[in-house]
Amino acid sequence: MAIWVDEDSKILIQGITGKQGTFHGTRMLRYNTNVVGGVTPGKGGQKIDLEGNEIPVFNTMSEAVSQTGADVSAIYVPARFAAGAIHEAAEAFNENGGGLIVCITEGIPTLDMIKAVDKVKQYDGVRLIGPNCPGIISPGIDGGCKVGIMPAFIHKKGRIGIVSKSGTLTYEAVAQTMSVDEGQTTCVGIGGDPVSGTGFIDCLEAFENDPETVAVVMIGEIGGSAEEDAAEWVKENMSKPVVGFVAGSTAPPGKRMGHAGAIISGGKGTASEKFVAFEKAGIYVARDPSEIGRVLVGALTDAGLRET
Amino acid sequence: MNIHEYQAKEMFREFGVNVLEGVHCKSVDEAIEAYDSLGSEIVAVKSQIHAGGRGKGILYDPDSGEEVMKGGVKIAFSREDVLEFSKNICGNKLVTKQTGPSGKIVTNMYVEAGCDIDHEFYLAILVDRDRKSVLVMASTEGGMDIEEVAEKTPEAIHKIWADPSSGLAVEDCESLSKSLGITGDSAKELTNMLGSLYRMFLERDCSMIEINPLVRTKDGIMIALDAKVSLDENANFRHPWREEVRDLSEEEDVEIRANDLGLSYVKLDGNIGCLVNGAGLAMASMDVIKLYGGEPANFLDIGGGATLESITAAFQIILEDENVEGILVNIFGGIIRCDMVARSVIEASKEIGLDVPLVVRFSGTNHEEGKAILDGSDISIHTVNSLSEGARKIVECIGGGN
């Protein structure tokens, strides 16, 4: 088991004929991800060769979903069209029994995202991850299901769930689990934008309910109060140990640190507030991401899940 | 991206939001001319800089450093006052709570007619990250910092939210007026104003509109006495007009240049430069340097599409900061390959004569090749295996830390 995607997931790539779509689509297939088709308006009916696989291209998501039975879509289209792509995917999945939309695109206007998230919210069976995120990966025995831009080879099937706002810090967390010989059930990058789909709590809840996941690593960053809310949720609802890190202790107030949402405004959203919330909730805190592995071993040992 | 008050008020006029008559000026002569043309005995002479806290700021002579005048926003009761205030503002350095000690040279002023104020309110429209919708926030305590109000008298703050598809409900606007104690025609005016501001927020892709104070005059008219507007930069592609209202002198030159190269750079006060891929990892690298007793000199994310050219430029930008005594490179290769970064590091160090200690940590895609390239080169580079090892090493190299 894993959360939301696994080896049986059928994946579509929106923007498959574009540079990003082709590049990452190829890498998804190399990891044995089940890519069943792609969408590029105006190029329907063509086939695109990715790693020796003939992948069908459709004009619309509606056609693509109904003809392939796909339940996951990866969006690699440019920022100005990305919100439209989310709307289209949400409608298509809603008409066909639901699905997961993973939006990798960076730089989507916030007001577009407010509308897109509102749209997705209206459909019970549709979930959005991102935007501005590395995606989601569930490692399997031989490859696995990779929906995004993360380097697949650093992962291994295992029992730790990972959720993070940042791309490369997610990889760091993965490497940390590997350094103590633990693999991952699923790693979710939820993205660093101010308005996005799936949040920390959605992921924590899914990991809590996933029988294979025994512990979770959660990586936050400055800005907003999602980490504090997640900590509160952990305290009330989580039976599995959580290891946490927050990036941005040294970030100056009022300055945007790369991610659109990573900003301390009006003295709120600081790393120290988030660390305090983590500690209050009984989350195992790592102050240095290179310590996540060691802290995780401690958490697993406390829970009787590991000898040392 | 921020714009000046005078530009924000122009936008307000366009959307039918009440503002007073005012003129944008760039010199003392223009300020006097503006005073004569406004025909209002009492006017406000306002420094135009992007930072807040102007009213309580202090103006200094940029050459001598001597204090010139207290207050960057002044009420003038005569032509002579306007002459004196504009002389003290124009070309001088304004230091406020938000500018930091280096302050901002004021080159733009706004001369605005006065009005009879009955009450000052606070009004802001912004994005609520938790509710994922647009929030209207108002308080009866105008003229004060909203953070201070939130802390001391949170009950004075009232909020309503716009529905993403149907927008702001008239009933919600009316109940907001009621909560603020605004009644009669003034309440109707506020409802109309909120509608106009919300339309502007959407059409101009704002990330924040703040009016502090919003005033009710003795005649019951609601007027935006101040205006602070921030624009969502992700929407720049559909607003070509922004190029014209952008004031580059308000932005850090080096941050603009970095941005043009696809780099994300923020200067800090420490002495250890950082070159990292990914915003979260870049922040974490700074944090860990600090954790081991060093002080980061910058935030720098080279992004997913870094090239030899952009990495060389990144080194140059880091080294422009004279405080930098050492550099930590921290790369977790995903799309970016560590061997490419290694070659870029060598090229860059040769091209710009890198003469400070350099510690490099590679992980992820092709990290072994990258490390081998650096270890085999004839330039002095410390390669390490983890971020904490890297942070400790660079702190040790510059002789700092604990």
HADDOCK unambig.tbl for C-alpha pairs under 7 A between the chains (distance, minus, plus):
assign (segid A and resid 107 and name CA) (segid B and resid 234 and name CA) 5.10 0.50 0.50
assign (segid A and resid 108 and name CA) (segid B and resid 234 and name CA) 5.77 0.50 0.50
assign (segid A and resid 109 and name CA) (segid B and resid 232 and name CA) 6.77 0.50 0.50
assign (segid A and resid 109 and name CA) (segid B and resid 234 and name CA) 4.73 0.50 0.50
assign (segid A and resid 109 and name CA) (segid B and resid 235 and name CA) 4.94 0.50 0.50
assign (segid A and resid 111 and name CA) (segid B and resid 205 and name CA) 6.94 0.50 0.50
assign (segid A and resid 114 and name CA) (segid B and resid 132 and name CA) 5.79 0.50 0.50
assign (segid A and resid 114 and name CA) (segid B and resid 133 and name CA) 5.95 0.50 0.50
assign (segid A and resid 114 and name CA) (segid B and resid 164 and name CA) 6.56 0.50 0.50
assign (segid A and resid 115 and name CA) (segid B and resid 164 and name CA) 5.71 0.50 0.50
assign (segid A and resid 118 and name CA) (segid B and resid 164 and name CA) 6.66 0.50 0.50
assign (segid A and resid 150 and name CA) (segid B and resid 334 and name CA) 6.03 0.50 0.50
assign (segid A and resid 151 and name CA) (segid B and resid 334 and name CA) 4.91 0.50 0.50
assign (segid A and resid 154 and name CA) (segid B and resid 364 and name CA) 6.88 0.50 0.50
assign (segid A and resid 166 and name CA) (segid B and resid 279 and name CA) 6.99 0.50 0.50
assign (segid A and resid 166 and name CA) (segid B and resid 280 and name CA) 5.03 0.50 0.50
assign (segid A and resid 167 and name CA) (segid B and resid 278 and name CA) 6.53 0.50 0.50
assign (segid A and resid 168 and name CA) (segid B and resid 278 and name CA) 5.49 0.50 0.50
assign (segid A and resid 168 and name CA) (segid B and resid 280 and name CA) 6.82 0.50 0.50
assign (segid A and resid 168 and name CA) (segid B and resid 281 and name CA) 5.87 0.50 0.50
assign (segid A and resid 168 and name CA) (segid B and resid 332 and name CA) 6.28 0.50 0.50
assign (segid A and resid 169 and name CA) (segid B and resid 280 and name CA) 5.80 0.50 0.50
assign (segid A and resid 169 and name CA) (segid B and resid 281 and name CA) 5.12 0.50 0.50
assign (segid A and resid 194 and name CA) (segid B and resid 129 and name CA) 5.61 0.50 0.50
assign (segid A and resid 195 and name CA) (segid B and resid 129 and name CA) 5.66 0.50 0.50
assign (segid A and resid 195 and name CA) (segid B and resid 132 and name CA) 5.84 0.50 0.50
assign (segid A and resid 224 and name CA) (segid B and resid 129 and name CA) 6.70 0.50 0.50
assign (segid A and resid 247 and name CA) (segid B and resid 280 and name CA) 6.07 0.50 0.50
assign (segid A and resid 247 and name CA) (segid B and resid 283 and name CA) 5.57 0.50 0.50
assign (segid A and resid 247 and name CA) (segid B and resid 284 and name CA) 4.94 0.50 0.50
assign (segid A and resid 248 and name CA) (segid B and resid 283 and name CA) 4.97 0.50 0.50
assign (segid A and resid 248 and name CA) (segid B and resid 284 and name CA) 6.24 0.50 0.50
assign (segid A and resid 248 and name CA) (segid B and resid 287 and name CA) 6.45 0.50 0.50
assign (segid A and resid 249 and name CA) (segid B and resid 287 and name CA) 5.65 0.50 0.50
assign (segid A and resid 250 and name CA) (segid B and resid 286 and name CA) 6.38 0.50 0.50
assign (segid A and resid 250 and name CA) (segid B and resid 287 and name CA) 5.43 0.50 0.50
assign (segid A and resid 257 and name CA) (segid B and resid 279 and name CA) 6.64 0.50 0.50
assign (segid A and resid 258 and name CA) (segid B and resid 264 and name CA) 5.78 0.50 0.50
assign (segid A and resid 258 and name CA) (segid B and resid 279 and name CA) 5.09 0.50 0.50
assign (segid A and resid 258 and name CA) (segid B and resid 301 and name CA) 6.95 0.50 0.50
assign (segid A and resid 259 and name CA) (segid B and resid 279 and name CA) 6.22 0.50 0.50
assign (segid A and resid 266 and name CA) (segid B and resid 147 and name CA) 6.10 0.50 0.50
assign (segid A and resid 288 and name CA) (segid B and resid 288 and name CA) 5.87 0.50 0.50
assign (segid A and resid 290 and name CA) (segid B and resid 386 and name CA) 6.66 0.50 0.50
assign (segid A and resid 290 and name CA) (segid B and resid 387 and name CA) 6.15 0.50 0.50
assign (segid A and resid 290 and name CA) (segid B and resid 388 and name CA) 5.96 0.50 0.50
